[in-house]
């Protein structure tokens, strides 16, 4: 007799939470938003300090994109939405 493993709801939730830890917000460079606007957004939305936000903005500009925040999907999703609401191109990967 063959048995099929079927995780219960708690096990599925635990697994999803473990997977979510690996997410990050990626901001993509564009020719529209200023350094000042990106820096202000990172300070206000992601709670970066000003030097950290400035460094992220320069990396985004020169590399084309950068992971500005790491965490669970549930934590990052509202932040990503706030960033995109400000006209900045951001994704969660």
N, C-alpha and C positions, 0 to 999 in steps of 0.2 A: 504494500500500500504506500503510495507516494503522498507526502504532505507538502503543502504549499505554505511558505512563510507569509504571513499577513501581519504587518506591524499594527499595533493599536494606535489610537489617536495620539497618545502621549509620546510614543516613540517617533511618530511622524513629525510632531511638533519639534521634538528635540533635534531631529535630523535637519529640519528646515532652519532652525536657529543656528546650527553649526555651519550650514552652507552660507547663511546670510552674513556671517562674520567676515567673509572674504570680499565683500563689495567695496567699491570706491566711487567717489564722484570724480568724473573727468571733465575738466573745462577745456573747450576747444578754442583756439585762436580765431579771431575774426578781424576785419578791417573797420568795424563799426564802434565797438566799445573802447573807451579810453583806459589807460592804465589806472587812473584815479578811480574810475567807476568799478573796475574789477577789484581793486584793492579795498575800496569801501565795502563792496559786497562780501568779500572774504572775511573782513573784520566783523561785519554785522551778522551775516548768516552762518558762517563756519566758526566764528569766535576765534579767528587767528589774531595774533598780535600784529601790529603794523609791519615790522620787519619781515615776519613770516609771510604776510600777504604780499608784500612787495616782491619777495623772492619768488613766490608762486607766479605772480604776474609776469615777471621776466622769463621764467622757464616756459610758461604758456606761449609767450610771444616768440621766443627763439626756437622752441622745440615743436610748436604747433598744438600741443595739448599737455595736460599734466593732471595727475591724481592729487586733488587738493584736500580730500577727506576720506578716511577709511572708517568702516563700521558696518553695522547690520543694515539690511535693506530698509527695515522699518524706521531706523534712525535717519538714514540718508535721504529717503524719498522726499520728506517735507523740505529739507534743505535744497535738494536739487530743484524742486518746484519753485522755491523762492528765487533761486538763481536764474532759472529760465524765465520767470515772471519779470525779471529785471532786464530781459533781452540778451542774456548771456547764454551761449550754447553750452549745455552741460548734459552729460549722460551718466548713468550708473552702469558700471561693468563689474 
